[in-house]
Amino acid sequence: MYKLEMKRLLKTRSTWILMAAAMLVTLIFWCINVFDAYYYSNDGKSYHGLDAMEMRRIIAESAEGEWTPERLRDVFTQIAEANANYGAAADGAANDNYGSGNNTTSSVADYTLTFMRSLLQVCDVQYSNEITPEMAAQYYTLRKAHIEEIMTFNYGPEVTAAALKLDENTAEPFYYEFGFGTGSDIASTLPVSLFAVAIVCSIICAPVFASDYSTGADDIQRCARYGCKRLGKAKLLAAMTLSSALYIVCSAVFVALTLAVYGDDKTSAQLALDALVLIDIDMTGVLVLTLLAGFLSVLAMPVFTLWLSARMKSSVAVLAIALAVAMTPTFLVILLREGALGDWLRLLLPSGGLGLGTGMFVDIQIGEFLTLGSLAIWTPFVMLAAPVIETPVFALLAKRAYVRHECR
């Protein structure tokens, strides 16, 4: 029965159209990730696409390796000397990950701008020329103080202790190299691509049960030899298999093509993303966690949609509710940015690991915790755990709803 259900899904023209659309969206965002890159050199020239990527790679070569306190001090000593000789013209360039080139006075400042955001955060200054060599040399000590200050201000001593405990295993000094995490816009393009795949999977799953209810085909199927129990199980497994396969293919294509252009990336996430990354992880690890969170959510969302489909006769109503739930984390981030309630809701929804402006790439770098009494849980942990629990629960509820459905 499972094979027959798979064949039925794959013989449906709309399924192939939707899968083709998911792959097209994946390729479009990969193209944006690669060909929308830009770089402005110190001589006023602009580079775009693969040329910009190559210029970024050349600039980053001098910055690769471990960034010890001594190396930080030496680099910012050179920046201070350059500013003294040519004028403090680096203001504003620090806000650009790759430098605008218009205000940068030294190439040595140019490559440090690849992770200047983290330095500016912990030194509590606005521009790169405000960072003294002594401040730069104390980066790792200042970063610990920065984490403690932010957590104490936002939550209190219990969460601060939990955050520092998470961070105590972070290896220092941090490492930097050019790759997909520091050279591309994967942090914004990949999550949107995965979200689109999840939406397509929900659309495919919406009519699995509901369409048979509305056409009356379910009345006949329930009279078949194996009844509705085995049929319901086969429908669930077929839809979940198709959703998983589509996600794996689309994400594999996106990642493989990106790695082929930019290469791997062992840069410490604290340098590439934010000083508030609290675990010992590099950009390759962040990518793996993002793909894992996306996969778990892509399992949870279709199963949630199947549960709705097993309870309702209208495929349109099922799809409308599923899309509303998929978009809810994004709306909650916008409407309830400062509320703990919003964080609980968006992370406990089946689509918590996906969304626009939310997801693993965002949560791993913002240092947010969910609190329940004295319990403090880092949000990426909840993002991974929630769909693991929800997927089997909604699968059981969907099967139960289908078995108990009464023909009318």
Sequence and secondary structure as in RCSB ss.txt:
>XXXX:A:sequence
MYKLEMKRLLKTRSTWILMAAAMLVTLIFWCINVFDAYYYSNDGKSYHGLDAMEMRRIIAESAEGEWTPERLRDV
FTQIAEANANYGAAADGAANDNYGSGNNTTSSVADYTLTFMRSLLQVCDVQYSNEITPEMAAQYYTLRKAHIEEI
MTFNYGPEVTAAALKLDENTAEPFYYEFGFGTGSDIASTLPVSLFAVAIVCSIICAPVFASDYSTGADDIQRCAR
YGCKRLGKAKLLAAMTLSSALYIVCSAVFVALTLAVYGDDKTSAQLALDALVLIDIDMTGVLVLTLLAGFLSVLA
MPVFTLWLSARMKSSVAVLAIALAVAMTPTFLVILLREGALGDWLRLLLPSGGLGLGTGMFVDIQIGEFLTLGSL
AIWTPFVMLAAPVIETPVFALLAKRAYVRHECR
>XXXX:A:secstr
 HHHHHHHHHH HHHHHHHHHHHHHHHHHHHHHHHT EEE TTS EEETHHHHHHHHHHHHTT EEE HHHHHHH
HHHHHHHHHHH S  TTGGGSTT  SSS   HHHHHHGGGHHHHHHHHT SSGGG  HHHHHTHHHHHHHHHHHH
HHHHT HHHHHHHHHHHTT  SSEEE  SHHHHS HHHHHHHHHHHHHHHHHHHHTHHHHHHHHHSHHHHHTTST
THHHHHHHHHHHHHHHHHHHHHHHHHHHHHHHHHHHH     BHHHHT TT  SS BHHHHHHHHHHHHHHHHHH
HHHHHHHHHHH S HHHHHHHHHHHHHHHHHHHHH TT HHHHHHHHHSTTTT  SS SHHHHHHHT EEEETTE
EEEHHHHHHHHHHHHHHHHHHHHHHHHHH    
